[in-house]
């Protein structure tokens, strides 16, 4: 799994946020569009695309997209 591919897949879960907002050091929970529905979409993305299971609590423990990527790759 590549970090840039993960960032692109992550960004695709957002409808109104410009793609340029998504970098490895983006604090995703600060994004205006971030919501509980987005959390569910990210959980589903990770399950279907990477065959990994993560929880909302694990997502909340991450600050940046790279933190989330590292969590997913460590599972």
Secondary structure, DSSP 4 states (H G I P E B T S, - for coil): --HHHHHHHHHTT-SSS-GGG--TT-BGGGSTT--HHHHHHHHHHHHHHH-----HHHHHT--BHHHHHHHHHH-
